[in-house]
Structures are given as structure tokens and as C-alpha cells.
Amino acid sequence: MHVASSLAEINVVPLVDVMLVLLVIFMVTAPMMQQGYPIKLPESRRSAPANAPVKVVVPLSFRVDTKVLLGDEAIRLEVLNVRIGQALENQLAKRVIVAGDGGITMQELMRVLDKLKEGGVQDAAIQTQPPGVRRP
């Protein structure tokens, strides 16, 4: 008695073709789905950008007068914690970028970071620049 064995094989080529067509469809339609609804937000003079961290600049003159720049305003180190608290009042993420002059010592920079922490800063980043880039 002879038994005919027939192998039931799945033809993979049509499956791959269908999957590639679906992939192309999703790739084309995905950017269109992220537009959202067009709305006009109300305006406020006191609001700040939601994701923009506050920038604190520690110039080389900090050694002499212990003043840092919060935005464009020079502030004494003694009141930095109060002023940074006011600047971060309406922001969800209490982030600050500290740009210190290359001539400032780590101890002087730590004094500024301690005052920032007293003012409620949760995340402080030190700004750097790649070697060879000169700023005026």
C-alpha cells in the first residue's frame, strides 16, 4: 500500500506582499493623523513658554560682585533663590540651564547651584560648548 504524502506548505510570497502594502499605507497616513485640532489659545502677558528652561549665566565677574544673570537682569547671589522661585512659579518642569564662564571654579559654581536648589529647582544642567567653537 502506497500512501501519498502531500505537504501542506504556506506560500509566504503573497503574505509578504500584503504586509509590505500595509506598511506603506501606515507610513503614508501616520503623519497626517498627528495634526490635531486647530485652536487659537488665549493670550496672556504673564505666561512663559511651557517647555523653555530658565537660563542662569555666571560671568567671570561673579568672583568680584557675586552677581549672576537671570535672563538679562543682574541678580545678587543672596536673593537668587527667591528670584528663581518667582521665575519658575508658572512652570511645571522646574528646570534651569546654568552657563558658567570657563574661569569660574567648581566651588563658585556649586554656590550658585545650591541657591538654585533652595529656590525650588529640580533639574539643573550645566551648558557646555564643543571644542573649537568661539563665541564673541
N, CA and C atoms as a LAMMPS dump frame, in Angstrom:
ITEM: TIMESTEP
0
ITEM: NUMBER OF ATOMS
408
ITEM: BOX BOUNDS ff ff ff
-5.0000000000000000e+02 5.0000000000000000e+02
-5.0000000000000000e+02 5.0000000000000000e+02
-5.0000000000000000e+02 5.0000000000000000e+02
ITEM: ATOMS id mol type element x y z
1 1 1 N 0.833 -1.151 0
2 1 2 C 0 0 0
3 1 3 C 0.897 1.239 0
4 2 1 N 0.598 2.121 -0.857
5 2 2 C 1.39 3.326 -1.036
6 2 3 C 0.588 4.538 -0.565
7 3 1 N 1.172 5.291 0.393
8 3 2 C 0.488 6.465 0.944
9 3 3 C 1.122 7.703 0.308
10 4 1 N 0.293 8.504 -0.283
11 4 2 C 0.783 9.736 -0.896
12 4 3 C 0.849 10.823 0.182
13 5 1 N 2.038 11.253 0.419
14 5 2 C 2.188 12.3 1.428
15 5 3 C 2.243 13.655 0.722
16 6 1 N 1.324 14.46 1.067
17 6 2 C 1.314 15.803 0.49
18 6 3 C 1.607 16.799 1.612
19 7 1 N 2.565 17.602 1.36
20 7 2 C 2.944 18.597 2.35
21 7 3 C 2.091 19.843 2.138
22 8 1 N 1.508 20.27 3.219
23 8 2 C 0.72 21.499 3.161
24 8 3 C 1.646 22.645 3.534
25 9 1 N 2.143 23.332 2.536
26 9 2 C 3.062 24.442 2.771
27 9 3 C 2.333 25.764 2.579
28 10 1 N 2.702 26.713 3.399
29 10 2 C 2.132 28.044 3.284
30 10 3 C 2.985 28.818 2.286
31 11 1 N 2.301 29.413 1.33
32 11 2 C 3.001 30.223 0.353
33 11 3 C 3.258 31.595 0.995
34 12 1 N 4.512 31.934 1.255
35 12 2 C 4.892 33.119 2.005
36 12 3 C 4.912 34.385 1.142
37 13 1 N 5.106 34.258 -0.127
38 13 2 C 5.249 35.41 -1.006
39 13 3 C 4.012 36.314 -0.977
40 14 1 N 2.784 35.792 -1.106
41 14 2 C 1.627 36.703 -1.023
42 14 3 C 1.491 37.351 0.368
43 15 1 N 1.86 36.649 1.416
44 15 2 C 1.799 37.213 2.761
45 15 3 C 2.756 38.396 2.893
46 16 1 N 3.966 38.252 2.375
47 16 2 C 4.935 39.339 2.428
48 16 3 C 4.453 40.523 1.591
49 17 1 N 3.861 40.264 0.44
50 17 2 C 3.333 41.34 -0.396
51 17 3 C 2.244 42.13 0.333
52 18 1 N 1.343 41.443 0.976
53 18 2 C 0.265 42.11 1.707
54 18 3 C 0.836 42.934 2.863
55 19 1 N 1.8 42.385 3.583
56 19 2 C 2.395 43.107 4.71
57 19 3 C 3.134 44.36 4.243
58 20 1 N 3.826 44.284 3.121
59 20 2 C 4.515 45.46 2.602
60 20 3 C 3.541 46.553 2.173
61 21 1 N 2.431 46.166 1.567
62 21 2 C 1.414 47.147 1.18
63 21 3 C 0.827 47.816 2.425
64 22 1 N 0.542 47.041 3.472
65 22 2 C 0.016 47.617 4.708
66 22 3 C 1.042 48.55 5.359
67 23 1 N 2.315 48.169 5.319
68 23 2 C 3.354 49.01 5.888
69 23 3 C 3.424 50.355 5.168
70 24 1 N 3.356 50.345 3.854
71 24 2 C 3.401 51.585 3.079
72 24 3 C 2.172 52.442 3.387
73 25 1 N 1.011 51.827 3.511
74 25 2 C -0.208 52.585 3.823
75 25 3 C -0.076 53.274 5.177
76 26 1 N 0.412 52.561 6.191
77 26 2 C 0.557 53.155 7.515
78 26 3 C 1.636 54.237 7.541
79 27 1 N 2.702 54.044 6.778
80 27 2 C 3.758 55.053 6.738
81 27 3 C 3.265 56.348 6.084
82 28 1 N 2.398 56.238 5.099
83 28 2 C 1.884 57.425 4.416
84 28 3 C 0.834 58.133 5.267
85 29 1 N -0.017 57.381 5.955
86 29 2 C -1.111 58.011 6.694
87 29 3 C -0.719 58.455 8.104
88 30 1 N 0.355 57.943 8.689
89 30 2 C 0.717 58.287 10.068
90 30 3 C 1.015 59.775 10.264
91 31 1 N 1.778 60.446 9.395
92 31 2 C 1.999 61.886 9.622
93 31 3 C 0.725 62.721 9.533
94 32 1 N -0.25 62.271 8.78
95 32 2 C -1.497 63.017 8.658
96 32 3 C -2.351 62.906 9.907
97 33 1 N -2.168 61.875 10.683
98 33 2 C -3.007 61.637 11.856
99 33 3 C -2.541 62.448 13.066
100 34 1 N -1.365 63.062 13.05
101 34 2 C -0.837 63.755 14.207
102 34 3 C -1.055 65.264 14.159
103 35 1 N -1.928 65.732 13.331
104 35 2 C -2.148 67.168 13.225
105 35 3 C -2.967 67.712 14.374
106 36 1 N -3.95 67.018 14.822
107 36 2 C -4.785 67.504 15.907
108 36 3 C -5.804 68.511 15.411
109 37 1 N -6.399 69.228 16.361
110 37 2 C -7.417 70.208 16.028
111 37 3 C -6.822 71.61 16.036
112 38 1 N -7.144 72.412 15.052
113 38 2 C -6.631 73.782 15.065
114 38 3 C -7.408 74.613 16.089
115 39 1 N -6.67 75.18 17.06
116 39 2 C -7.316 76.023 18.056
117 39 3 C -6.513 77.314 18.2
118 40 1 N -7.167 78.345 18.674
119 40 2 C -6.499 79.615 18.953
120 40 3 C -6.493 79.779 20.463
121 41 1 N -5.3 79.702 21.056
122 41 2 C -5.165 79.796 22.5
123 41 3 C -5.345 81.232 22.968
124 42 1 N -5.882 81.419 24.182
125 42 2 C -5.973 82.776 24.716
126 42 3 C -4.592 83.327 25.028
127 43 1 N -4.453 84.618 24.969
128 43 2 C -3.165 85.256 25.187
129 43 3 C -3.055 85.785 26.611
130 44 1 N -1.825 85.743 27.142
131 44 2 C -1.562 86.261 28.477
132 44 3 C -0.2 86.932 28.473
133 45 1 N -0.123 88.115 29.063
134 45 2 C 1.151 88.824 29.108
135 45 3 C 2.116 88.199 30.109
136 46 1 N 1.627 87.504 31.108
137 46 2 C 2.474 86.972 32.17
138 46 3 C 2.907 85.533 31.93
139 47 1 N 2.399 84.897 30.897
140 47 2 C 2.738 83.496 30.692
141 47 3 C 4.103 83.364 30.023
142 48 1 N 4.773 82.269 30.347
143 48 2 C 6.072 81.96 29.761
144 48 3 C 5.918 80.7 28.921
145 49 1 N 6.818 80.468 27.982
146 49 2 C 6.743 79.219 27.219
147 49 3 C 6.796 78.025 28.157
148 50 1 N 5.975 77.023 27.877
149 50 2 C 5.816 75.898 28.799
150 50 3 C 7.073 75.051 28.919
151 51 1 N 7.805 74.872 27.847
152 51 2 C 8.933 73.948 27.875
153 51 3 C 10.292 74.634 27.916
154 52 1 N 10.325 75.941 27.929
155 52 2 C 11.605 76.638 27.894
156 52 3 C 12.205 76.7 29.299
157 53 1 N 13.374 76.101 29.489
158 53 2 C 14.001 76.209 30.814
159 53 3 C 14.572 77.609 31.026
160 54 1 N 14.675 77.992 32.276
161 54 2 C 15.235 79.286 32.637
162 54 3 C 16.755 79.187 32.537
163 55 1 N 17.395 80.251 32.047
164 55 2 C 18.846 80.239 31.885
165 55 3 C 19.486 81.198 32.877
166 56 1 N 20.476 80.694 33.611
167 56 2 C 21.233 81.484 34.567
168 56 3 C 22.677 81.525 34.073
169 57 1 N 23.225 82.733 33.902
170 57 2 C 24.594 82.91 33.422
171 57 3 C 25.459 83.364 34.596
172 58 1 N 26.587 82.662 34.785
173 58 2 C 27.539 83.017 35.835
174 58 3 C 28.771 83.593 35.144
175 59 1 N 28.879 84.922 35.091
176 59 2 C 30.027 85.533 34.401
177 59 3 C 31.284 85.472 35.259
178 60 1 N 32.414 85.792 34.65
179 60 2 C 33.68 85.794 35.372
180 60 3 C 33.693 86.863 36.466
181 61 1 N 32.907 87.918 36.293
182 61 2 C 32.832 88.973 37.31
183 61 3 C 32.133 88.498 38.582
184 62 1 N 31.608 87.282 38.587
185 62 2 C 30.955 86.716 39.778
186 62 3 C 31.917 86.684 40.961
187 63 1 N 33.191 86.488 40.684
188 63 2 C 34.191 86.435 41.756
189 63 3 C 34.267 87.742 42.53
190 64 1 N 34.01 88.858 41.854
191 64 2 C 34.145 90.17 42.487
192 64 3 C 32.827 90.62 43.12
193 65 1 N 31.724 90.545 42.352
194 65 2 C 30.47 91.131 42.833
195 65 3 C 29.389 90.108 43.186
196 66 1 N 29.646 88.818 43.036
197 66 2 C 28.696 87.713 43.299
198 66 3 C 27.327 87.976 42.666
199 67 1 N 27.329 88.43 41.415
200 67 2 C 26.082 88.641 40.684
201 67 3 C 26.011 87.675 39.51
202 68 1 N 24.824 87.123 39.293
203 68 2 C 24.565 86.252 38.153
204 68 3 C 23.501 86.917 37.287
205 69 1 N 23.381 86.448 36.062
206 69 2 C 22.374 86.981 35.151
207 69 3 C 21.223 85.994 35.049
208 70 1 N 20.043 86.459 35.395
209 70 2 C 18.815 85.681 35.223
210 70 3 C 18.064 86.335 34.075
211 71 1 N 18.165 85.742 32.899
212 71 2 C 17.683 86.415 31.702
213 71 3 C 18.642 87.54 31.37
214 72 1 N 18.166 88.775 31.381
215 72 2 C 19.013 89.949 31.133
216 72 3 C 19.283 90.748 32.398
217 73 1 N 18.788 90.277 33.531
218 73 2 C 18.877 91.033 34.771
219 73 3 C 19.982 90.496 35.673
220 74 1 N 20.818 91.384 36.182
221 74 2 C 21.876 91.002 37.123
222 74 3 C 21.272 90.883 38.52
223 75 1 N 21.531 89.756 39.171
224 75 2 C 20.944 89.467 40.487
225 75 3 C 22.051 89.046 41.437
226 76 1 N 22.001 89.549 42.665
227 76 2 C 22.96 89.143 43.687
228 76 3 C 22.677 87.703 44.11
229 77 1 N 23.711 86.994 44.488
230 77 2 C 23.583 85.587 44.867
231 77 3 C 22.669 85.411 46.073
232 78 1 N 22.633 86.385 46.983
233 78 2 C 21.829 86.26 48.199
234 78 3 C 20.336 86.17 47.908
235 79 1 N 19.877 86.78 46.817
236 79 2 C 18.446 86.776 46.505
237 79 3 C 18.118 85.875 45.307
238 80 1 N 19.084 85.11 44.851
239 80 2 C 18.851 84.25 43.681
240 80 3 C 17.778 83.211 43.95
241 81 1 N 17.751 82.635 45.145
242 81 2 C 16.755 81.599 45.436
243 81 3 C 15.331 82.152 45.362
244 82 1 N 15.122 83.385 45.817
245 82 2 C 13.792 83.998 45.751
246 82 3 C 13.42 84.311 44.306
247 83 1 N 14.35 84.88 43.564
248 83 2 C 14.069 85.279 42.181
249 83 3 C 13.867 84.071 41.27
250 84 1 N 14.627 82.986 41.499
251 84 2 C 14.44 81.795 40.653
252 84 3 C 13.111 81.129 40.982
253 85 1 N 12.698 81.207 42.245
254 85 2 C 11.379 80.69 42.617
255 85 3 C 10.269 81.437 41.911
256 86 1 N 10.413 82.762 41.786
257 86 2 C 9.429 83.562 41.068
258 86 3 C 9.442 83.251 39.575
259 87 1 N 10.619 83.028 39.017
260 87 2 C 10.73 82.75 37.582
261 87 3 C 10.146 81.386 37.227
262 88 1 N 10.22 80.428 38.15
263 88 2 C 9.726 79.077 37.888
264 88 3 C 8.311 78.857 38.404
265 89 1 N 7.677 79.893 38.902
266 89 2 C 6.376 79.761 39.546
267 89 3 C 5.319 79.121 38.656
268 90 1 N 5.255 79.513 37.393
269 90 2 C 4.207 79.025 36.494
270 90 3 C 4.654 77.867 35.616
271 91 1 N 5.818 77.308 35.863
272 91 2 C 6.308 76.228 35.023
273 91 3 C 6.15 74.89 35.726
274 92 1 N 5.753 73.892 34.956
275 92 2 C 5.599 72.555 35.519
276 92 3 C 6.952 71.918 35.793
277 93 1 N 7.841 71.976 34.816
278 93 2 C 9.179 71.411 34.983
279 93 3 C 10.089 72.488 35.537
280 94 1 N 10.608 72.269 36.695
281 94 2 C 11.471 73.253 37.364
282 94 3 C 12.913 73.035 36.909
283 95 1 N 13.172 73.366 35.62
284 95 2 C 14.49 73.144 35.018
285 95 3 C 15.218 74.455 34.793
286 96 1 N 16.536 74.41 34.985
287 96 2 C 17.381 75.583 34.794
288 96 3 C 18.641 75.161 34.05
289 97 1 N 19.084 75.999 33.129
290 97 2 C 20.362 75.791 32.454
291 97 3 C 21.338 76.814 33.024
292 98 1 N 22.461 76.34 33.515
293 98 2 C 23.481 77.207 34.1
294 98 3 C 24.636 77.301 33.12
295 99 1 N 24.917 78.51 32.663
296 99 2 C 26.034 78.754 31.753
297 99 3 C 27.103 79.505 32.529
298 100 1 N 28.128 78.802 32.945
299 100 2 C 29.201 79.414 33.719
300 100 3 C 30.403 79.708 32.853
301 101 1 N 31.056 80.809 33.121
302 101 2 C 32.287 81.16 32.415
303 101 3 C 33.345 80.105 32.695
304 102 1 N 34.235 79.881 31.748
305 102 2 C 35.288 78.878 31.915
306 102 3 C 36.263 79.198 33.034
307 103 1 N 36.34 80.458 33.444
308 103 2 C 37.248 80.85 34.513
309 103 3 C 36.659 80.686 35.908
310 104 1 N 35.389 80.319 36.008
311 104 2 C 34.736 80.123 37.306
312 104 3 C 35.16 78.77 37.872
313 105 1 N 35.451 78.75 39.165
314 105 2 C 35.832 77.483 39.791
315 105 3 C 34.589 76.65 40.08
316 106 1 N 34.81 75.378 40.321
317 106 2 C 33.706 74.481 40.623
318 106 3 C 33.034 74.874 41.943
319 107 1 N 33.802 75.346 42.906
320 107 2 C 33.229 75.768 44.185
321 107 3 C 32.285 76.951 44.003
322 108 1 N 32.664 77.906 43.145
323 108 2 C 31.802 79.059 42.886
324 108 3 C 30.524 78.624 42.166
325 109 1 N 30.665 77.699 41.24
326 109 2 C 29.501 77.18 40.532
327 109 3 C 28.582 76.413 41.477
328 110 1 N 29.146 75.696 42.438
329 110 2 C 28.337 74.958 43.407
330 110 3 C 27.562 75.909 44.322
331 111 1 N 28.126 77.068 44.635
332 111 2 C 27.385 78.061 45.42
333 111 3 C 26.13 78.504 44.684
334 112 1 N 26.259 78.701 43.368
335 112 2 C 25.105 79.096 42.556
336 112 3 C 24.094 77.951 42.494
337 113 1 N 24.561 76.725 42.278
338 113 2 C 23.656 75.578 42.204
339 113 3 C 22.93 75.347 43.523
340 114 1 N 23.597 75.562 44.645
341 114 2 C 22.943 75.426 45.949
342 114 3 C 21.809 76.438 46.105
343 115 1 N 22.047 77.663 45.686
344 115 2 C 20.995 78.686 45.757
345 115 3 C 19.825 78.34 44.846
346 116 1 N 20.124 77.761 43.682
347 116 2 C 19.058 77.363 42.77
348 116 3 C 18.207 76.257 43.391
349 117 1 N 18.846 75.3 44.038
350 117 2 C 18.105 74.223 44.712
351 117 3 C 17.234 74.775 45.841
352 118 1 N 17.736 75.775 46.57
353 118 2 C 16.944 76.413 47.619
354 118 3 C 15.701 77.082 47.041
355 119 1 N 15.8 77.555 45.81
356 119 2 C 14.685 78.224 45.153
357 119 3 C 13.681 77.288 44.525
358 120 1 N 13.903 75.976 44.619
359 120 2 C 12.931 75.022 44.096
360 120 3 C 13.295 74.387 42.774
361 121 1 N 14.508 74.579 42.302
362 121 2 C 14.925 73.976 41.04
363 121 3 C 15.075 72.473 41.238
364 122 1 N 14.451 71.7 40.353
365 122 2 C 14.527 70.25 40.445
366 122 3 C 15.623 69.673 39.555
367 123 1 N 15.908 70.35 38.453
368 123 2 C 16.875 69.826 37.491
369 123 3 C 17.721 70.984 36.967
370 124 1 N 19.016 70.949 37.244
371 124 2 C 19.923 71.994 36.772
372 124 3 C 20.958 71.358 35.852
373 125 1 N 21.076 71.906 34.647
374 125 2 C 22.047 71.412 33.673
375 125 3 C 23.109 72.474 33.458
376 126 1 N 24.357 72.03 33.28
377 126 2 C 25.451 72.949 33.014
378 126 3 C 25.686 72.986 31.511
379 127 1 N 25.596 74.181 30.938
380 127 2 C 25.756 74.344 29.496
381 127 3 C 27.23 74.3 29.128
382 128 1 N 27.531 73.567 28.07
383 128 2 C 28.89 73.485 27.543
384 128 3 C 28.856 73.779 26.058
385 129 1 N 30.046 73.867 25.468
386 129 2 C 30.13 74.014 24.016
387 129 3 C 31.248 73.112 23.504
388 130 1 N 31.124 72.664 22.266
389 130 2 C 32.163 71.785 21.717
390 130 3 C 33.492 72.52 21.568
391 131 1 N 34.602 71.794 21.596
392 131 2 C 35.896 72.461 21.451
393 131 3 C 36.031 73.106 20.07
394 132 1 N 36.712 74.236 20.032
395 132 2 C 36.953 74.918 18.765
396 132 3 C 35.902 75.938 18.41
397 133 1 N 34.786 75.98 19.127
398 133 2 C 33.727 76.955 18.833
399 133 3 C 34.001 78.2 19.67
400 134 1 N 34.173 79.315 19.013
401 134 2 C 34.452 80.577 19.697
402 134 3 C 33.201 81.43 19.704
403 135 1 N 32.892 81.999 20.864
404 135 2 C 31.765 82.916 20.966
405 135 3 C 32.31 84.31 21.212
406 136 1 N 31.684 85.324 20.653
407 136 2 C 32.167 86.698 20.841
408 136 3 C 31.994 87.177 22.271
